[in-house]
């Protein structure tokens, strides 16, 4: 059973951690919306994650054999990249934090996080049902 969940759980946990980090950065950006000179930060990890799990640029899985697709992912070797050096459009006298953009990012990230937690929860409930039915 260890091999059944090991990679899946590590990948899911890492993605949830990265989504939490993104949420924290967005919250920080929103908290500093009125701070003069503050530069908004963002966390980008989706493209790197696609490469780390063996997907090509078009999102298709790359096969290492005709019999299987790659299933190895080492969560402890993967991290997102915080970007703070990009140049946002600045209007004189205004802070470069775009509150509307930050709110959209926060909402999108929240939806993705909640969807992933629901999927994981359903997977475990399904496994629990299989175990319970097998014990009868």
N, C-alpha and C positions, 0 to 999 in steps of 0.2 A: 504494500500500500504506500510505502514511503515514496517510491518513484512516481506514483500517480499524481501526487499533489506538489511535490517539491519545487519544480520549476514554475508551475502556475502560481503558487502562493508567493514565491519570491518576486515574480514579475508584477503581480497584482499589488503586493505591498509596496514595491518601489514606485509604481505609478501613483498610488494613493499618497505616498510621502511627497512626491514631486508636486502633485496637485495641491497639497497642503502648503508647501513652500510658496507656490504661486499665489495662493489665497492670502498668505501672510504678506507677500510683497505688494499685492493690490491694496490690502488694508493699510499698509504703510504709506503707499502713494496717496490714498484717500485722506489719511490722517494729516498729511503734509500738503494738502491742496492749497493752503494759504501761506505756506512757508516760502519766503522769497529765495530764489536761487535753487530750490530743490529740483532735482531731476528725477523724473519717474523711472522706476526700474521694472523689468519684466523678466520672466523665467521662460526660456525656450527649451523644450526637451523632446517634442514630438518627432522631429526629423532624426535626431540622434537615436531615439528609442527604436524607430523603424529599422535603422541600420543595425542596431544592437541585437534585435530579435531575428534578423535575417530577411528583411523585406527589401525589395529593390525600390527604385524611385517611383514606380507606378503602383506600389502597394501590394504587389503580388509576392507570395512566398517563394523563396529560392529553394530548390530541392538539391540535396546533396546525394540523393540516391533516388531511383525510381520508386522505391518502396516506402519512403518516408519524407517528411519535411523537417527542417531543423527545429529542435525543441530545447536547445540549450540557451540559457540566459543566466548570467552571473550578476545578480542585483547589486552586490557590493562593489562592482567595478563600473557602475554606471551612475552618472549624476547629471542634473540639468545644468544649464549655463545661464547665469544671471547677467543680463545686459543692462548697463547703465551708461554706456558711451554713445548711444544713438542720439541724433540731434532732432528733437521734435520741433514742430513749427512753433515759433515764439512770437507772440504779439506783445509789443512794448507795454510794459506795466502789468502784464499778466503772468501768472505762474504757468510753466509748461505742462503741468499735470492736467490732462483732459478728463474731467470728472465723468462725462458720459461714456468715454471709451473705457475707463476703469470700471465703471458699473457694469457695462456689457461683459467685460472680461471676467469680472467676479461672478456674474450670473451664469455665464457659459461654463466656467470652471466648476461652479457648484453643481450644475446639472450633470456634468461628466463625472464628478466625484460620486454623487448620489446614484447615478446609473451603475457605476462600477460596484459600489457596495451592495446594491440590490442584486446584481448578477452573482456576486460571490455568495451572498446569503441564500439565493435560490439554489446554487450549486450544492451548498452544504445541506440544505433542507432535502434536496433530491437524494444525496448520499445517505442522509439519515433515514429516509424512507426505505431505501434499498436495504440498508442494514437491518432495520426493524422487520421488514417483510421477509428477509432471509432467515431471521431468527425464529420465525413461526414454524 
